[in-house]
Amino acid sequence: MTTRHNNIRADIGRLWASLMRSAEIGTTPKGGLKRLALSADDGVMRREFVEWCEAAGCKVEIDPIGNIFAFRPGTDPTAKPVLVGSHLDTQIKGGRFDGILGVLAGLELVRTLNDHGIQTRHPVALVNWTNEEGARFEPPMIGSGVFTGGKALDFALSRTDKDGITLGQALGEIGFQGKAKINADMFDSLFELHIEQGPRLDDAKIQVGIVTGAFGVRGFVVEVTGETGHVGPTPMAKRHNALVGAAHVTLAVEEIGWSEAQNHGKSTTMRVKVEPNLLGILPDFVEMTCDFRHPEEPSVIKMMDAFKARIPELEERSRCRIAVKEGWAYGGMRFDADCVDLVRDAAQKAGYSTLDLLTEAGHDAMHVAEVLPAAMIFTPCEGGLSHNEAENVSLADIEPGVNVLLQAVLARAGAV
Amino acid sequence: MTTRHNNIRADIGRLWASLMRSAEIGTTPKGGLKRLALSADDGVMRREFVEWCEAAGCKVEIDPIGNIFAFRPGTDPTAKPVLVGSHLDTQIKGGRFDGILGVLAGLELVRTLNDHGIQTRHPVALVNWTNEEGARFEPPMIGSGVFTGGKALDFALSRTDKDGITLGQALGEIGFQGKAKINADMFDSLFELHIEQGPRLDDAKIQVGIVTGAFGVRGFVVEVTGETGHVGPTPMAKRHNALVGAAHVTLAVEEIGWSEAQNHGKSTTMRVKVEPNLLGILPDFVEMTCDFRHPEEPSVIKMMDAFKARIPELEERSRCRIAVKEGWAYGGMRFDADCVDLVRDAAQKAGYSTLDLLTEAGHDAMHVAEVLPAAMIFTPCEGGLSHNEAENVSLADIEPGVNVLLQAVLARAGAV
């Protein structure tokens, strides 16, 4: 069978059927997905994915952190595999496409190559990264972190969920603690397709997002310390209510986000833990998780500095002690120019409308980009909604991105 | 043995020994008490209290909600008992005296009468109310609520703690679900001694607080509803972060408290429940528990109205929906004039300095005052600190109040 490989198209109907099968595993009442990393449902999904890969002729290997790799051989035994993938785990109230699209579009790519009898010089390898979301085990993107060497395996395996189960135990329970020795040096490059999780493509009715890099992110934990006391007799002037301190912090974080909103900066207070959080008692402690994001790395640093500079004022207004106890930084990088050009070429040749943008969310590809040439492709998603059960895309939304992934990977892997 | 009863004094050293024995049951690392209602430790304390009462010649009876009554007979079979008591349960990070002082001062009163061979026309009855704090089962003051008929027994027994254990099960587990048919009609009056839990007596170095009534209280639950979304790509203008809504509510509640602070009004946000409260997700729901307190009932109503009037503005600023879902009112009443006069007379005869004040906290006596003549006496406590492990009093702080309790009860019960 001979095919002009640059004209082939993925079978979007078949991909959609796979996505809809995935949407049956961990379905929520509102039609989203709750498929937490290494849960029983994640186990069901992983086994089904492995079966699909094997049926498509791939050799499947599992590494010690549970990342699943499926290899389609190439013709050149010295050429390293081109990686394609994302993640199959979801948020606790997640959608049906976040991550899943990237994994199953990789599978569809292999199936399409098979249909057309196309061989490539480089092998093509699919990947499902373990615990991308961080909804069960923290930090997020831990599977790709171990792959790149950024996170130690022992550290990753010892992370615990809210019930005290370690990631290692959970891997064992679903039978996905593998022994394959797999590391970044073994691969050529990575391509990840993902829904945008924001509204820019959908608002502008643009078909393909060419992801050139990532927003700078500064995450941080704020500890607000007050003093317990009885909510009745304690006079206003003697109170040190940690929830009042937390409210001042939340609004300061919010204001700093708005001050950079016209430049696409943003800020979030996303999580709080309050003690003792009981009727009748002034709370004496709040731990808050916040972040700032900005397209420009120097600006996100400024936002963080602006927050720190406000702490004395927030302490005075709330009469609590306020301290940034932990901070982390990621993003702020740019993807590999050659890989990005392959994406752009594929989109242009197909006549798709495109927009260059930066990812504002964290993705495994950002970890991998530290050690391998990498690129990302975004598809539009309805209203930009994500991390939400109502997250949605149509076939028409994803078809361009899936075909751009196919052609970019084919170009990189070298159709023969 | 003959004694001029109006000169007798309680044995404060013996009372202190009982308080310090209580302080050994459920001790926290910081030297406070965690003796949640109907916990194993509460069971130990209750059994010890029952032994002490029986050793002092009292007949002990337990009612179906677990209130413990200990009766010292009077000389007149037609005269109803004068009740004296408070509660032995504590907050989760509670002190050694809140409630406990009132119960054990009652016991000391009986022991002192025994020492001096004093009989009274009315019986004297001690009481330990079940679940005053509300730290394990809500609402608080549930034992006295059932006693007065304000709360149905079935409702009270079906309350659950955070582990889903019902109050009825917990009573059974520690063996304190009694069968005695006891109600308010069987009693003459109630006197409750309590630490102030505020700083007014301690600041002014006044020995005895004469509690003439209670602050008006309006408690309420606020529900803030936003929308989940990814904390990365969602632009500031498309966010509906429920924690931002909660911060605006907290600061509005705080401002309304400050606006009445010079009149001793106050406000609190004490508890929040956040969903989904996870990394990476904009929270879509916060349930908040707040209250307003004011010495004057009309003013606390105004504070509540002022908050409700601000809701549209808070909704606009946070772009969340904000609703008051549940509200409750208590206090705002005045204690029985005759009982209060007995307290005042006893203090004046003993030459103690006094201050008339209103209780700003909820107490069982406020429930009982709806159905029986009642009064409360406050002792100073160090720095006004309470609902805190560092809550503290000295012997000198409590001696005047304990003796005022003794003399007021003796006057009401009629020494013979």
Chai-1 contact restraints between the chains, C-beta under 6 A:
chainA,res_idxA,chainB,res_idxB,connection_type,confidence,min_distance_angstrom,max_distance_angstrom,comment,restraint_id
A,I92,B,P276,contact,1.0,0.0,6.0,A-B,restraint_1
A,K93,B,P276,contact,1.0,0.0,6.0,A-B,restraint_2
A,G134,B,L279,contact,1.0,0.0,6.0,A-B,restraint_3
A,A135,B,L278,contact,1.0,0.0,6.0,A-B,restraint_4
A,Q197,B,H230,contact,1.0,0.0,6.0,A-B,restraint_5
A,Q197,B,P233,contact,1.0,0.0,6.0,A-B,restraint_6
A,G198,B,P233,contact,1.0,0.0,6.0,A-B,restraint_7
A,T228,B,H387,contact,1.0,0.0,6.0,A-B,restraint_8
A,T228,B,N388,contact,1.0,0.0,6.0,A-B,restraint_9
A,G229,B,N388,contact,1.0,0.0,6.0,A-B,restraint_10
A,H230,B,Q197,contact,1.0,0.0,6.0,A-B,restraint_11
A,H230,B,A361,contact,1.0,0.0,6.0,A-B,restraint_12
A,H230,B,S386,contact,1.0,0.0,6.0,A-B,restraint_13
A,H230,B,H387,contact,1.0,0.0,6.0,A-B,restraint_14
A,V231,B,T268,contact,1.0,0.0,6.0,A-B,restraint_15
A,V231,B,M270,contact,1.0,0.0,6.0,A-B,restraint_16
A,G232,B,R293,contact,1.0,0.0,6.0,A-B,restraint_17
A,G232,B,E360,contact,1.0,0.0,6.0,A-B,restraint_18
A,G232,B,A361,contact,1.0,0.0,6.0,A-B,restraint_19
A,P233,B,Q197,contact,1.0,0.0,6.0,A-B,restraint_20
A,P233,B,G198,contact,1.0,0.0,6.0,A-B,restraint_21
A,P233,B,E360,contact,1.0,0.0,6.0,A-B,restraint_22
A,P233,B,A361,contact,1.0,0.0,6.0,A-B,restraint_23
A,M236,B,G257,contact,1.0,0.0,6.0,A-B,restraint_24
A,M236,B,W258,contact,1.0,0.0,6.0,A-B,restraint_25
A,M236,B,A261,contact,1.0,0.0,6.0,A-B,restraint_26
A,M236,B,K266,contact,1.0,0.0,6.0,A-B,restraint_27
A,L243,B,T250,contact,1.0,0.0,6.0,A-B,restraint_28
A,L243,B,T269,contact,1.0,0.0,6.0,A-B,restraint_29
A,V244,B,E254,contact,1.0,0.0,6.0,A-B,restraint_30
A,A247,B,A247,contact,1.0,0.0,6.0,A-B,restraint_31
A,A247,B,T250,contact,1.0,0.0,6.0,A-B,restraint_32
A,A247,B,L251,contact,1.0,0.0,6.0,A-B,restraint_33
A,T250,B,L243,contact,1.0,0.0,6.0,A-B,restraint_34
A,T250,B,A247,contact,1.0,0.0,6.0,A-B,restraint_35
A,L251,B,A247,contact,1.0,0.0,6.0,A-B,restraint_36
A,E254,B,V244,contact,1.0,0.0,6.0,A-B,restraint_37
A,G257,B,M236,contact,1.0,0.0,6.0,A-B,restraint_38
A,W258,B,M236,contact,1.0,0.0,6.0,A-B,restraint_39
A,A261,B,M236,contact,1.0,0.0,6.0,A-B,restraint_40
A,K266,B,M236,contact,1.0,0.0,6.0,A-B,restraint_41
A,T268,B,V231,contact,1.0,0.0,6.0,A-B,restraint_42
A,T269,B,L243,contact,1.0,0.0,6.0,A-B,restraint_43
A,M270,B,V231,contact,1.0,0.0,6.0,A-B,restraint_44
A,R271,B,N277,contact,1.0,0.0,6.0,A-B,restraint_45
A,V272,B,V274,contact,1.0,0.0,6.0,A-B,restraint_46
A,V274,B,V272,contact,1.0,0.0,6.0,A-B,restraint_47
A,P276,B,I92,contact,1.0,0.0,6.0,A-B,restraint_48
A,P276,B,K93,contact,1.0,0.0,6.0,A-B,restraint_49
A,N277,B,R271,contact,1.0,0.0,6.0,A-B,restraint_50
A,L278,B,A135,contact,1.0,0.0,6.0,A-B,restraint_51
A,L279,B,G134,contact,1.0,0.0,6.0,A-B,restraint_52
A,I281,B,H387,contact,1.0,0.0,6.0,A-B,restraint_53
A,R293,B,G232,contact,1.0,0.0,6.0,A-B,restraint_54
A,E360,B,G232,contact,1.0,0.0,6.0,A-B,restraint_55
A,E360,B,P233,contact,1.0,0.0,6.0,A-B,restraint_56
A,A361,B,H230,contact,1.0,0.0,6.0,A-B,restraint_57
A,A361,B,G232,contact,1.0,0.0,6.0,A-B,restraint_58
A,A361,B,P233,contact,1.0,0.0,6.0,A-B,restraint_59
A,S386,B,H230,contact,1.0,0.0,6.0,A-B,restraint_60
A,H387,B,T228,contact,1.0,0.0,6.0,A-B,restraint_61
A,H387,B,H230,contact,1.0,0.0,6.0,A-B,restraint_62
A,H387,B,I281,contact,1.0,0.0,6.0,A-B,restraint_63
A,N388,B,T228,contact,1.0,0.0,6.0,A-B,restraint_64
A,N388,B,G229,contact,1.0,0.0,6.0,A-B,restraint_65
